[in-house]
């Protein structure tokens, strides 16, 4: 899994949000250990030289108790307790009902981007990608084409 280089303007917001959460979590080394990535990869993310892939984003959110939509886009609150639900909450009893129409639109958009980029991702990564895109779309009720395109590119 490789990180991708980003234009500085895109990385600055993400890097700043990641640094903010890291201050509460500990060091870059501690985060790298917790998510099973190299410290150099984490430091590149913090400098805005690259961004983590979808799997790493979900791991970061889990260990730092951060909402995925906030970390990726800066929208909403960073804290899961203030958001719609925690990133690792299950769909089912006690959780928000699954919005099937929204899920279908997200899947169609993800699949379209994967086909356009001729990308093939392993099944678990594919599922994580769809889940992440769905989670990011819940608040507005509509898939954000730019965010989905970015996540698909990171997953590919």
C-alpha positions, 0 to 999 in steps of 0.5 A, a space after each residue: 500500500 503506497 501513499 500518493 503525493 498530493 498538491 500542497 493545497 489539498 494536503 494542508 487541510 488534512 495534514 493540519 487536522 491529522 496533527 491536531 488529532 495526533 496532539 491528543 493521541 501522542 507521537 507519530 511513532 505511537 500512531 504508526 505502531 497503532 495502525 501498523 504503518 511506518 513512522 516515515 509514512 505517518 510523517 509524510 502525512 503530517 508534512 502534507 507530502 502524501 495521504 493515507 489510503 482508505 484502510 489507513 484512514 479508517 485505522 487512524 480514525 479508530 485509534 484517534 477516536 476521530 470522525 472520518 468525514 471530519 478528518 477527510 473533509 474538515 466538515 462537522 465535528 472531529 469527535 465521534 460523540 458529537 457526530 452521527 455515529 462513531 466510525 466503527 459503529 455497526 449498522 443495525 439495532 441502535 444505529 441509524 437505519 441504512 439508507 439504501 437509496 444513498 448506498 446504491 448511489 454511493 456504490 454506483 459512483 464508486 464503481 464508476 470511478 473504479 472502472 474509469 481508472 481501470 482500478 481493481 481493489 481487493 474485496 476487503 479494501 473494496 468494502 472499506 472504500 464503499 463503507 467510507 464513502 457511504 459514511 461520508 455521504 450520510 450527513 448531507 444525504 448525497 454522495 460528494 463526487 469529489 470526495 469519492 473520486 479522491 478516496 477511490 484514487 487513494 484506494 487504487 
